Each structure stands twice: as C-alpha cells, then as structure tokens.
C-alpha cells in the first residue's frame, strides 16, 4: 500500500509516493531520536553529580583507612614499647632475685622451681598479646619469688638479731669480769655474776640482741634495770642505769639504745652491769661479748 503526496502551485506540481511501511518506520525513528536527545540533555548533570558523590565517598573512605592505619600503628608502637618496658623490668627483677638467692645460699634452679608458670591459652592467636601475657606472668612470678626471699631474709635477720653478741655499751671499757672477786663494799670474796663496763655517765646502753623487754625499772641492788627476753632460754640484764629508754613489753632490736649509763643501785661509779642468763642461770657473758 502506498501513500501519494501531491503539492501544487501556480506554475509547478510535485507528487511523491511513499509506502505506508516506510512512513511508519520514519515516524518511529524520529520519535526515538527526539526521546533520546531529550533524555541525554536532562540526565548528564545528574550522572555527573552521582559520579562526583561516589568519588567523594571514595576519598572519605581512603581518609578513614589512612587514619585507622595511623591509629593502629601508634597503638602497636605503644604496645611494643610496653612489651620492651615489661621485659626490661622482668630481667631486672630476675637478676635481683638471683643475687638475693645467692646470698641466702639458694640456686637459681631452687628459685625458678618455687612458682609454676602457666600462660593463658586464649592469647596464642595474637603474638603481641601472648608476649604481654608471658611478661605479666613472669612479673607475677618474680613478685612471688621476691616475697618468698623477703620472708627468708627476715627470718635470716631475725636469727642474726636474736643471737647474743657484742658489748652492751656504745663506748667505754670492760672494768670487771665474771666470777669470784672482792666485794667493792665489804672487801669479802663474792661471786660477780656478770661483766661491768665502765664509761662516761650518760652514754648509750644498747641491747646485745633483739627481744622483748620484761623488766624496766628499779630493782634492789641493780638500781635502774632493763631485762630483755631473747627467746631460746636467753635473757640479758643491764643494771645501774641513770635513765631508761624502754618500757615493759617493748620489742627492741640488736644495737638499739635502751638506757643511759648511770650509777644507781649498789654501784661505786658510772658503769653498766651486764648479765647473760641461760635457762634461768647466770653464765659468763664474755664468750657472747667476743662474738661478732
């Protein structure tokens, strides 16, 4: 089927025939062209905006990743620094513990066997956390070992402190020995049950071992007397003092001043009468005085 188009003027006439199929195809193509042209011009700015938005989000993601990387690096450096610090501390404590153990006659093996070490299994997957856990365990171990050593040292010092030794005066001289002598008041032979240490009045009288004060005051013949119980059946007495620095029940240490030298009681001059009593009986103090 064809369609004939005739155009007529005063002097000319134009006639053209076209098939209906061709005319429909041309109309469809024209419509599509106009639609596409219209769509393209309207959507370009929108597409550009979308691309720019996507680019902005990508840039922001890159910034976030960079910030996270820096933050992670900083935290990692802090952790590594902490690991190094703990490691150095553990090494120092270990050396200190070995030195103390050696002084007490212990071996490093004895010290290491004191506390078992166990590492938590939940840190195995993270090397850094596992290392920190190991160091924490090591520090805890060293703390327990040092606490044990401290108790041993205290016990060791207590034994040293409670052992009688040395003179009962800060300065002065030995003026009378233990044993039979002429009584200074009667001239008759009499048993002298201690040692006399003479010196300047007012100098310190000191305890010859750690113990508990069981007497501090006036006693017949002794004047102002201090008596100290050192345990294991040992008691010491310090007589003829001027003033006392301790009271009954006080705990004293070896070498601690307990009185001032005087001339009280049955005395002929400034001195301290020093007795050592073992299991209730006076013994010669001289062997204990000579001990270091």
Secondary structure, 3 states (H helix, E strand, C coil): CEEEEEEECCCCEEEEEEEHHHHHHHHHHHHHHHHHHHHHHHHHHHHHHHHHHHHHHHHHHHHHHHHHHHHHHHHHHHHHHHHHHHHHHHHHHHHHHHHHHHHCCCCHHHHHCCCCCCCCHHHCCCHHHHHHHHHHHHHHHHHHHHHHHHHHHHHHHHHHHHCCCCCCECCCEEEECCEEEECCCCCCEEEECCEEEECCCCCEEECCCCEEEEEEEEECCCEEEEEEEEECCEEEEEEEEEEECCCCCCEECCCCEEEEEECCCCCCCCEEEEEEEECCEEECCHHHHCCC
